[in-house]
Amino acid sequence: MSADCLFCKIVAGEIPADVVHETGATLAFRDIGPKAPVHVLVIPKAHHADVAALAVTDPALAGEVLAAAAEVARKEGLLAHGYRTIFNTGGYGGQEVFHVHAHVVGGAPLGPMLSPR
């Protein structure tokens, strides 16, 4: 756990979140600035800076995060029409909170994956 990490504080219960799914190792909660009708963040409870660090240090936990993201999609009714699971990594990748997290987004057509330049 990182003392100054927003998501670690959510895991610790210091900051409230709208939790939609939880396992012993993962937590999923609604994004406070949703970009689609369904926008849920899935995190490991243990602090890892990004998905690359998680994959190297704990590949089994990375698999648990992906399984939790799939379960969130199922619970949120996204399987029939599809959804995206997005990991932003680093500044150029758009990562804003440096605790690995998957965005599960859907519930409406999402358009192109990247904006035209």
C-alpha positions as CSV (number, residue, x, y, z in Angstrom):
1,M,0.0,0.0,0.0
2,S,1.2,3.5,-0.8
3,A,0.3,6.2,1.7
4,D,-0.4,8.9,-0.9
5,C,-2.2,6.7,-3.5
6,L,-5.8,7.5,-4.1
7,F,-6.7,3.9,-5.0
8,C,-4.9,2.5,-1.9
9,K,-7.0,4.9,0.2
10,I,-10.1,3.5,-1.5
11,V,-9.0,0.0,-0.7
12,A,-8.3,1.0,2.9
13,G,-11.8,2.5,3.2
14,E,-10.4,6.0,3.8
15,I,-12.2,7.3,0.7
16,P,-15.7,6.1,-0.3
17,A,-16.4,4.4,-3.6
18,D,-19.4,2.8,-5.3
19,V,-18.2,-0.8,-5.2
20,V,-19.7,-3.1,-7.8
21,H,-17.5,-6.2,-7.3
22,E,-14.9,-7.4,-4.8
23,T,-12.7,-10.4,-4.3
24,G,-9.9,-11.1,-1.8
25,A,-7.4,-9.5,-4.2
26,T,-9.4,-7.1,-6.4
27,L,-11.8,-4.2,-6.1
28,A,-14.1,-2.8,-8.8
29,F,-15.9,0.6,-8.4
30,R,-17.6,3.1,-10.6
31,D,-15.5,5.9,-12.1
32,I,-16.4,9.3,-10.7
33,G,-16.1,10.8,-14.2
34,P,-17.7,8.2,-16.4
35,K,-16.9,8.3,-20.2
36,A,-19.8,5.8,-21.0
37,P,-23.0,4.7,-19.4
38,V,-21.0,1.9,-17.7
39,H,-17.5,2.9,-16.5
40,V,-16.0,0.8,-13.8
41,L,-12.4,0.7,-12.6
42,V,-11.0,-2.7,-11.6
43,I,-7.8,-2.6,-9.4
44,P,-5.7,-5.0,-7.5
45,K,-5.8,-4.3,-3.8
46,A,-2.0,-4.5,-3.6
47,H,-0.3,-1.4,-5.0
48,H,1.4,-1.8,-8.4
49,A,2.2,1.3,-10.4
50,D,1.0,0.1,-13.8
51,V,0.0,-3.0,-15.8
52,A,3.5,-3.7,-16.9
53,A,4.8,-3.7,-13.3
54,L,2.0,-6.0,-12.3
55,A,2.6,-8.4,-15.1
56,V,6.3,-8.7,-14.1
57,T,5.9,-8.9,-10.3
58,D,2.7,-10.9,-10.0
59,P,1.3,-12.4,-13.2
60,A,-1.3,-14.4,-11.2
61,L,-2.7,-11.2,-9.8
62,A,-2.8,-9.7,-13.3
63,G,-5.0,-12.7,-14.3
64,E,-7.2,-12.0,-11.3
65,V,-7.7,-8.4,-12.4
66,L,-8.7,-9.6,-15.9
67,A,-11.1,-12.1,-14.4
68,A,-12.6,-9.5,-12.2
69,A,-13.0,-7.2,-15.2
70,A,-14.8,-9.9,-17.1
71,E,-17.1,-10.5,-14.1
72,V,-17.9,-6.8,-13.9
73,A,-18.8,-6.8,-17.6
74,R,-21.1,-9.7,-17.0
75,K,-22.7,-8.1,-13.9
76,E,-23.2,-4.8,-15.7
77,G,-24.9,-6.5,-18.7
78,L,-22.2,-5.7,-21.2
79,L,-21.7,-9.2,-22.8
80,A,-24.4,-9.0,-25.4
81,H,-23.2,-5.9,-27.2
82,G,-19.6,-5.7,-26.2
83,Y,-17.4,-3.5,-24.1
84,R,-13.8,-2.3,-23.7
85,T,-11.2,-3.1,-21.1
86,I,-8.5,-0.4,-21.1
87,F,-5.2,-0.2,-19.2
88,N,-3.6,3.2,-19.5
89,T,0.2,3.0,-18.8
90,G,2.4,6.0,-18.2
91,G,1.9,9.7,-19.1
92,Y,1.7,9.3,-22.8
93,G,-0.8,6.4,-22.3
94,G,-3.1,8.7,-20.4
95,Q,-2.5,7.2,-16.9
96,E,-3.6,9.6,-14.2
97,V,-3.5,7.5,-11.1
98,F,-0.4,5.4,-10.8
99,H,-2.0,2.3,-9.3
100,V,-2.8,-0.2,-12.0
101,H,-6.4,-0.1,-13.0
102,A,-8.5,-1.5,-15.8
103,H,-11.4,0.6,-17.2
104,V,-14.4,-1.5,-18.1
105,V,-16.5,0.7,-20.4
106,G,-19.6,0.0,-22.3
107,G,-23.4,0.4,-22.4
108,A,-23.4,2.4,-25.7
109,P,-21.4,2.4,-29.0
110,L,-17.9,3.6,-28.1
111,G,-16.7,4.8,-31.4
112,P,-13.1,4.6,-32.7
113,M,-10.5,3.4,-30.3
114,L,-8.3,6.5,-30.7
115,S,-9.2,10.1,-31.7
116,P,-8.0,11.2,-35.1
117,R,-4.8,13.3,-34.8
